[in-house]
């Protein structure tokens, strides 16, 4: 049996000018009434613009692949503001904290939180078999939402996942008390990195405890906040992403099952002492994120 050689004549129709036009088109907004560009839409548009009499969507795909473009995919991202003094100040503060050497007396702790929707199966899933995928029904029963705190010590390779019913100031206050009195009780001062959420304030402790107790906890903590639209600077967010991929990316029916699953995941990660090797520094930021810094006019 002789295989036919795959024709690349369609790909060769593209010269530098046409390829540049296709790239610009793929990076632009899609036509009115369309959510995103597809290879067929792009092929039709290139014909409409008289670049070709006809062109296949496969030829378009090859050119996009060559230029590492996937216009049909989008990514949700925290986009920082341009030339913001508040942003760069908070960013450089966090980056300075991450350069400190490890000390058991002055540990670095990153705290973040996420939510997990609970779903109960309405029909028993069908297990996978050789040559057949696992099947589960599209219907489910909503069982509410739980909050998940991630307490992460990136230099020690320690983390604790705390599941709560809500995300309130009192929940945050109880979490801070546990950090101080349970998980890092021998520390003199705990460096705490958190996102700048409305509940992530020292004042939240006064909603849960007496003024004397709240003050005692606050004096054990050194607060550092990531800038708004800069949650990627919180290393606990990295650990939450791992938790999502490895443990939470499925239907979980109730809180007891959720706690059981995250506890097993936590135990394994702590046994392996998985750490974060953070290498992004203030020097890197001033070069790679130069657009975020305000321009100082010379006098």
C-alpha positions, 0 to 999 in steps of 0.5 A: 500500500502506497501512502499519498504524500500530503499536499502542502500547496495550500500552505505555500500560498501564504507569503509574508504579507498574507501571513502577517494579515492573518495573524493580525486578524486572529488577534483582533475581535471576532465578527459581530455575532461570533464569540471567537475566531475559528479556522473556518471563520478566518478562512472565509474572511481571508477569501472575503478580503481577496487574499485568496480565491479559496483557502481551506481551514486546515491551511489556516490551522497550519499557519496559526500553529506555526505562529503558536496562535489559538484565537479560539482559546481565552484565559482569565487573568488578573490584569494589573493597572498601568503605571500604578504606584500603589501596585508596584509598591505592594508588589515590591514589598511582597518580592522583598519578603520572598527574598528573606532567608528561612527562619523557624522563629520568623516563618513565612506564611501565605494565606489564600482562599477559594470556594468549592461547589458541592454536587451530588450524583443523581445516578450511579456513574459507570466505571471505566473498562478497557477501551471504554471511558468512565461515564457519569450523568449530566444531571446532579443535585447542588449541595451548597458551597464551601469555603477553603482556606490554604495555609501555606509555608512555602519555605518549609513545604508545609500546608494546611487546608481548612474547610469552612461553611462561609467566608466571613471575617470571623472565619478568617479570624479563627484561621489566623488564631490557629496559625498563631496558636496551633501550626506555628505556636513556637514562632516569635513573629509570623510573616503573613502574606494575604490578598487584599480582600475585604475580610483579610484585615487585622480588624477581623479579629475584633469581630471574633475575640475580645480586644485583649485576645485580638491584640495578642494575635495581631502582635504575633503577625506581620501583615503583607498584602498583595496588590489588587489585580496581583494575586499571582504574587501570593504563593498560596494561590499556586498551592490552591491551583495544585489542589484544584488539579489534583484533588478538587477537579470532580464532583464532591457530594458533601462537606465531610467527603470534601474534608476527607479528600483534602486531608488526604491530599494535604498529608501526601503533600506534607510528607513529600515536603513540596516547596515553592522555588520562587525566583522572581525578584524586584530586579526582574520586575523592574525589567519585565514589568517596566510598563507597570511603573510610572514614568518620572518626568525629569525636572 
